[in-house]
């Protein structure tokens, strides 16, 4: 009887190990890429959505006040599927910038500059005013 109890514990332990192993394999199957803030503005929120999707994913930076990409800093976005994404960036004043059609693959860097943000913000505001009409 003791042997069958040990076999049961061993079977449960192996099942838990296998479940944990397969979860880690899935979690690590996505790619990572670096977002570099080469602008003079801090980025307070960064959202991703596969291109043509209508809803944004969660804030990649988290929800705390210190979860910000300062000018000159970078942030690595981890474990997302290789895809083409739209990226919404929000600064401290709530100004939004939507960059469309970023192809994300392993070892890529997405660099945002002052010019990118200014042009993008203007285009995003223009789209928003057209939708209100």
C-alpha positions as CSV (number, residue, x, y, z in Angstrom):
1,X,0.0,0.0,0.0
2,X,2.9,2.4,0.8
3,X,4.3,1.7,-2.7
4,X,1.0,2.6,-4.4
5,X,0.8,5.8,-2.4
6,X,4.4,6.7,-3.4
7,X,3.5,6.0,-7.0
8,X,0.5,8.3,-6.7
9,X,2.6,11.1,-5.3
10,X,5.3,10.5,-8.0
11,X,2.6,10.6,-10.7
12,X,1.2,13.9,-9.3
13,X,4.7,15.4,-9.0
14,X,5.5,14.4,-12.6
15,X,2.2,15.8,-13.8
16,X,2.8,19.1,-12.1
17,X,6.4,19.3,-13.4
18,X,5.2,18.6,-16.9
19,X,2.5,21.2,-16.7
20,X,5.0,23.8,-15.4
21,X,7.4,22.9,-18.2
22,X,4.9,23.2,-20.9
23,X,3.7,26.5,-19.6
24,X,7.2,27.9,-19.6
25,X,7.7,26.7,-23.2
26,X,4.6,28.5,-24.3
27,X,5.5,31.7,-22.3
28,X,9.0,31.8,-23.9
29,X,7.7,31.1,-27.4
30,X,7.1,34.9,-28.0
31,X,9.8,37.3,-29.0
32,X,11.2,40.4,-27.3
33,X,12.0,43.8,-28.7
34,X,13.5,47.0,-27.4
35,X,11.6,50.3,-27.5
36,X,14.0,53.2,-27.4
37,X,12.8,56.7,-26.4
38,X,15.1,59.1,-28.2
39,X,12.6,61.9,-27.8
40,X,12.6,64.7,-25.2
41,X,9.3,63.5,-23.7
42,X,8.7,60.7,-21.2
43,X,6.4,57.9,-22.4
44,X,3.8,57.1,-19.6
45,X,1.8,54.5,-21.4
46,X,2.5,52.1,-24.3
47,X,-0.2,49.9,-25.7
48,X,0.0,47.3,-28.5
49,X,-2.6,45.8,-30.8
50,X,-2.1,43.6,-33.8
51,X,-2.7,45.8,-36.9
52,X,-6.3,46.1,-37.9
53,X,-7.5,45.2,-34.4
54,X,-9.9,47.6,-32.8
55,X,-9.0,47.2,-29.1
56,X,-5.6,47.8,-27.4
57,X,-3.9,45.3,-25.2
58,X,-2.8,46.1,-21.7
59,X,-0.3,49.0,-20.9
60,X,3.1,47.4,-21.5
61,X,4.7,49.7,-18.9
62,X,2.5,48.7,-16.0
63,X,0.2,50.9,-13.9
64,X,2.5,52.6,-11.4
65,X,3.6,56.3,-11.6
66,X,7.2,55.2,-11.9
67,X,6.5,52.9,-14.9
68,X,7.7,55.5,-17.4
69,X,10.2,55.4,-20.3
70,X,12.3,58.6,-19.7
71,X,14.0,60.4,-22.5
72,X,17.1,58.5,-23.5
73,X,15.9,55.3,-21.8
74,X,14.7,52.0,-23.3
75,X,12.2,49.4,-22.4
76,X,12.1,45.7,-23.5
77,X,8.7,44.3,-24.4
78,X,8.8,40.6,-23.9
79,X,7.0,37.4,-25.0
80,X,4.8,38.7,-27.8
81,X,4.1,36.9,-31.0
82,X,5.9,38.0,-34.2
83,X,3.4,40.1,-35.9
84,X,2.6,43.6,-37.3
85,X,1.4,45.9,-34.6
86,X,0.0,49.3,-34.0
87,X,1.5,51.1,-31.0
88,X,-0.2,53.8,-28.9
89,X,2.1,56.0,-26.9
90,X,0.8,58.4,-24.3
91,X,2.9,61.2,-22.7
92,X,2.5,62.8,-19.2
93,X,0.0,65.3,-20.5
94,X,-2.2,62.6,-22.0
95,X,-1.2,63.4,-25.6
96,X,-1.6,60.3,-27.7
97,X,0.4,59.1,-30.7
98,X,-0.6,56.0,-32.7
99,X,2.2,54.5,-34.8
100,X,0.7,52.0,-37.3
101,X,2.1,48.9,-38.9
102,X,5.3,48.2,-37.0
103,X,6.6,44.8,-38.0
104,X,8.0,43.2,-34.8
105,X,10.5,40.4,-35.1
106,X,13.2,39.1,-32.7
107,X,16.1,41.4,-31.9
108,X,14.4,44.5,-33.3
109,X,14.6,48.0,-31.9
110,X,11.8,50.5,-32.3
111,X,13.2,54.0,-31.9
112,X,10.9,57.0,-31.3
113,X,12.2,60.5,-31.9
114,X,10.8,64.0,-31.3
115,X,9.9,64.2,-35.0
116,X,8.1,60.9,-34.9
117,X,6.1,62.0,-31.8
118,X,5.2,65.4,-33.2
119,X,4.1,64.1,-36.6
120,X,2.3,61.1,-35.1
121,X,0.4,63.2,-32.5
122,X,-0.8,65.6,-35.2
123,X,-1.9,62.7,-37.4
124,X,-3.6,61.0,-34.4
125,X,-5.4,64.3,-33.5
126,X,-6.5,64.7,-37.1
127,X,-8.0,61.2,-37.2
128,X,-9.8,61.8,-33.9
129,X,-11.4,65.0,-35.2
130,X,-12.5,63.3,-38.5
131,X,-14.2,60.5,-36.4
132,X,-16.2,63.1,-34.4
133,X,-17.7,64.6,-37.5
